[in-house]
Amino acid sequence: MTIYISPTRRISNLRNSMDRLMEETLAEIAPREREMTLAVDVRTNEEGYFVRALVPGVKSDDLSIEVLNNSIAIRGEFPSEEENSSKYLLSELPSGRFSRVINLPVALDSAKAEASLKDGVLNLWVPKAEAHKPKTIQVKAA
């Protein structure tokens, strides 16, 4: 007796097994144990870079910003509500530690960097180092 099993059915069974494995594995990870990558917008002009990030609920004291050479590192932690008696069925709100390192094409002037936090929005201005700013050379008539 010959039994034909279609490749589609085999792939479907494999997919279901993988889904079950992922659900069991992810259920064991508590939301406070994960580290997130912070989403940012980076804009530029001739003078420097403007970085904007959404950090709802984070206080300015809980943020760490480092500027070194041509990179910016932003680290912090989103506040989390911990209730030991309850179990998450769905966890989509940001919680736990976050970090982001942004590598830029030119050196930065960390001494002139400015950061502000208002209504959960981090705004960071980092100027380019003087050596990397465009220079205008005036031509003298002879």
ROPA-168018 format. One record per residue (C-alpha): z, x, y. Coordinates in steps of 0.02 Angstrom, whole numbers, plus 50000, padded with zeros to 5 digits. Last residue first. Layout:
N
ZXY...
// end
This chain:
142
495875218054530496425200254492498045199454394498095190354228499695180854191500345182154015501125166653940502255170153793502415159053639504165158853566504435169553412505305184553492506435172953591507165165453431506665147353407507865134253471508965123853356509325105753404510325095153282510555076353285511665068453153511605049453147513115039853083513405030653247513405046853347513495064753286512945079153395512335096753362511765110953476511015127853432510975141053570511905154853477510925151053316509275157053391508065154053248506805165053156505125157253112504335147452967505815135952933506875134452778507965118952773509495119352661510255102552621511935097752552512885082352498514585079352420515165062352365514575045052407512935037352463512755018952421511715015352266513005012752130512674998452010513794992051871515225002751932516855001351836518484995151912520304999551878520195017151950519655011052121518985025152227518085021252386517015035852436516765045252598515145055152608515425073852599514705088052698513415101752702511955106252817511125123252797509795128752923508615143052883507555155452982508835169053018510495160252985511035143353052512545135252969513095117152987514665110452904515115092152921516805084152880517505087253054516055077253128516575062053028515455054952892515365035952877513475035352880512605052452876510795049152925509905065252969508925071753118508325089553145507485095253306506655112253301506225124853436505385128953602503535126753564503835109953479504535104753312505145089553217506205089153060506735072852979508115073952849508655067052680510265074952615510195080452434511605072752337512985080252233513635069552090515425068652029516005054452143514795042052061515545045151888514345052051759514655044151588513495029451623512105041851657512145048451480512195031351395510795024651506509745040351477509915039151287509495020551287507945023751393507415038051278507555026851125506555013151211505205025751259505085032351081504895014651014503525010951142502645027251099502655022650914502025005050954500595011751059500125024250923499865009550804500765009450639499635005750491500465002850326499495007250168500005000050000
// end
